[in-house]
């Protein structure tokens, strides 16, 4: 067993897995504490480096491309401090850090772990259900469907469409960009019907516009990773959205329920929302393109 315990967290390697546990100190980012412990199988690792600095060093675990749904969903855009595969090491523990790194490198060599991209996710991703309240609304995922409940501060177009519910079987991919504190981010759920949509995140009823607390908005990456883990692996779904027929499919968590006929109260809500959209269009709030796209989204939601 090779192990290093730091204020930033603990890494333990038993020869087959690297167990990463975030520290409890207030300096550890909220995202890592919320994500919790991660068990990384050796076959998901492509390498490890120790980067010494003047006052402290860093261990960095590098994973194979396509092995981790979190890295797939965030596209390498997680801030360094929030990266769970990075450990800050006190200068007096340099020897221990180098020993852990050497043990992992030795195991990679003995087991002849390939460096090529993985053909399937080798990490499970965040557990479900998961729910995050962001600046634009609350997004929840139960393993079968995504639900977005808009905040009072959301754009009128989004509030007019009502809560957004998306089945996993209807999703093509998830797009995520962090809120840096200087520039807004977004979490967008791309379906077969919206894959070519050009609506900006603040008006897109399938996207959360991340503009508030960067620390809390970062937690939306948990939902992005949890959903990504339950979508077809990128190596399998390349070009799939072009050829796949527009029908309900079975998700990883089970079959997608058949559509329920709208009830009378649903019809009233639909008419009211269409009237609201019409008023926004007449008032010049929505362009012709935005009105058409949002109206189509409302109709699909019913």
C-alpha positions, 0 to 999 in steps of 0.5 A: 500500500502506497499512501499520502495524507495531506490537508488537501486530501488522501491518495491510497494505491493498493496495486489495482486502484487509486482511492482519492479522498478529498480533505475536510479543510476549508481550503478544499473547494466545495466541488471536490468535497461534494464529489466525494471519494473517487476510486480510480481503477489502474486501467483508467490511468495513463500516467502520474507526475509529481511537480515540485515547487518552492514551497509545495508540490503537486501530484497529478494523476492523468487518466486515459481519454474517455475513461472518466465521465467527469473529464468527458463532461467538463472537457478539461475546463475544471479549475485547477483547484477543483480538479480531483486528480490533483493533490497539493503536497507539503514540501516535507512530504516530497519523498512520500509523493515521489514514492506514490508516483513511482509505485503507480508508474511501476504498476502501469508498466507491469500491467502494460496498461495501454495509453490509447483512449478508452472504449468505455467509461471506466469510472462510475461518475457521481451517484444519482439522484443528484440535484444542484441549485444554480443561478438560473434554476435547479437541475435534477437528475434521477438516472432516467430523466433530467428536470430543470425548474427555472428560478425567478431570475431566469429569462422570461422566455424560459419561465414561459416554457415551464419546467423542462423534463428530458429523458436520457433516451432523447439526449445526444450529449451534454455541453458544459462551460464553467462560470469563471466569475468573469465570464458566464458559463452554461450547462446545455442538454443537447437532444436530437431535436435541438442539436442545431439550435443556436439560441444563447444560453440565457434564452435556451430552454434546454440550457442553464445560464451560469452567471451567479456564484462561481463556487456554487455554479461549479456544482452543475458539473456533477449533473453533467458528469452523472448524465454523461456516464449514462449516455452512449460512450463517445467512441460509440455515438460518433455521428449517431444523432444524424442516423438515429430515428426520432423515437423513444429509446431505452436509457441505461436506467430502464425503458423510457415511459410512453408519452402520457396524453395531455390533460385539460389543465395541461392544455390551459397551461400550454395556451397561456404559455403560447400567449405569453410567448406571442406577447414577448414576440410582439413586444420585440423581446424575442426575435422571429428565430427565437420565437419559433425555436421557443414555441417549438420547445414549448410544444415538444414539452407538451 
